[in-house]
Amino acid sequence: MTEAPVIRADKLSPERPDAVLSGIGADAWQAYNAMESTKRRHFDLLEIFDNKKKKYNIDPTDADRQLIACLLRDHDEQVKRFTSASIALKQADATAHTSLFTYIGGINRDADEQPTSH
């Protein structure tokens, strides 16, 4: 296994590593996207319930809490899948692993900023 150089994503514009994303890193990339989707789905529903509580003093129902629990389990499973795929990629090709994580870091570097409202 070859050690890949560490590249700081905050210093670069993300360059899409097409060969990695569609080749050796495809499983990890797909797992990452699934993990992000399940996280967003879970957080979006939590935000809806939080807004109902703040605006109307409506608590989530038992069915709502069950759905949140299911969405959290979905996300937990995708985190495990991404972790496994990432480890496998690093063992197979450390340079591809670094390229994938540099890209992920680059596309997420502004994630903490509030989205623009229209």
C-alpha positions as CSV (number, residue, x, y, z in Angstrom):
1,M,0.0,0.0,0.0
2,T,1.4,3.4,-1.0
3,E,1.0,6.4,1.3
4,A,-0.8,9.3,-0.4
5,P,0.1,12.9,0.3
6,V,-2.2,14.8,2.6
7,I,-3.9,17.6,0.7
8,R,-5.9,20.3,2.6
9,A,-9.3,20.6,1.0
10,D,-9.7,24.2,2.3
11,K,-6.8,25.3,0.2
12,L,-8.2,24.0,-3.1
13,S,-11.1,24.3,-5.4
14,P,-12.6,20.8,-5.6
15,E,-11.6,19.0,-8.7
16,R,-13.9,16.1,-9.5
17,P,-11.8,12.9,-9.6
18,D,-13.9,11.3,-12.4
19,A,-11.8,8.2,-12.7
20,V,-12.0,7.5,-9.0
21,L,-15.7,8.3,-8.7
22,S,-16.7,6.0,-11.5
23,G,-14.0,3.4,-11.0
24,I,-12.3,2.0,-7.9
25,G,-13.9,4.6,-5.6
26,A,-17.5,4.2,-6.9
27,D,-18.7,2.1,-4.0
28,A,-17.3,4.5,-1.4
29,W,-18.7,7.5,-3.4
30,Q,-22.2,5.9,-3.7
31,A,-22.1,5.0,0.0
32,Y,-21.1,8.6,0.9
33,N,-24.1,10.0,-1.1
34,A,-26.5,7.5,0.5
35,M,-25.2,8.6,3.9
36,E,-25.7,12.2,3.1
37,S,-29.2,11.6,1.8
38,T,-30.3,9.7,4.9
39,K,-28.7,12.4,7.1
40,R,-30.6,15.1,5.3
41,R,-33.9,13.2,5.4
42,H,-33.5,12.7,9.1
43,F,-32.5,16.3,9.8
44,D,-35.3,17.7,7.6
45,L,-38.0,15.8,9.5
46,L,-36.5,16.8,12.9
47,E,-36.6,20.4,11.7
48,I,-40.3,20.1,10.7
49,F,-41.1,18.7,14.2
50,D,-39.1,21.4,15.9
51,N,-40.9,24.1,13.9
52,K,-44.3,22.6,14.7
53,K,-43.4,22.7,18.4
54,K,-42.1,26.2,18.3
55,K,-44.9,27.7,16.2
56,Y,-47.9,25.7,17.3
57,N,-46.8,23.8,20.5
58,I,-47.5,20.5,18.7
59,D,-45.4,17.6,19.9
60,P,-44.5,14.7,17.6
61,T,-46.9,11.8,17.7
62,D,-45.8,8.2,18.5
63,A,-45.9,7.6,14.7
64,D,-43.7,10.6,14.1
65,R,-41.2,9.4,16.7
66,Q,-41.2,5.9,15.2
67,L,-40.5,7.5,11.8
68,I,-37.6,9.5,13.2
69,A,-36.2,6.3,14.8
70,C,-36.4,4.5,11.4
71,L,-34.7,7.3,9.6
72,L,-31.9,7.4,12.2
73,R,-31.4,3.6,11.8
74,D,-31.3,4.1,8.0
75,H,-28.6,6.7,8.4
76,D,-26.6,4.6,10.9
77,E,-26.6,1.7,8.3
78,Q,-25.3,4.1,5.6
79,V,-22.6,5.4,7.9
80,K,-21.4,1.8,8.4
81,R,-21.6,1.1,4.7
82,F,-19.5,4.2,3.9
83,T,-17.0,3.4,6.6
84,S,-16.5,-0.1,5.2
85,A,-16.2,1.1,1.7
86,S,-13.7,3.8,2.7
87,I,-11.5,1.4,4.5
88,A,-11.6,-1.0,1.5
89,L,-10.7,1.8,-0.8
90,K,-7.8,3.0,1.3
91,Q,-6.5,-0.6,1.5
92,A,-6.8,-1.0,-2.3
93,D,-5.6,2.4,-3.4
94,A,-4.5,5.1,-0.9
95,T,-4.1,7.7,-3.6
96,A,-7.7,7.2,-4.8
97,H,-8.9,7.3,-1.2
98,T,-7.1,10.7,-0.7
99,S,-8.6,12.0,-4.0
100,L,-12.1,11.0,-2.9
101,F,-11.8,12.6,0.6
102,T,-10.2,15.7,-0.9
103,Y,-13.2,16.0,-3.2
104,I,-15.7,15.4,-0.4
105,G,-13.9,18.0,1.8
106,G,-14.0,20.5,-1.1
107,I,-17.7,20.1,-1.8
108,N,-18.5,20.4,1.9
109,R,-16.3,23.2,2.8
110,D,-19.1,25.8,2.8
111,A,-21.7,23.4,4.4
112,D,-21.8,25.3,7.6
113,E,-23.0,28.5,5.9
114,Q,-26.7,29.2,6.0
115,P,-28.4,28.7,2.6
116,T,-29.7,31.7,0.8
117,S,-33.5,32.1,1.2
118,H,-35.5,33.0,-1.9
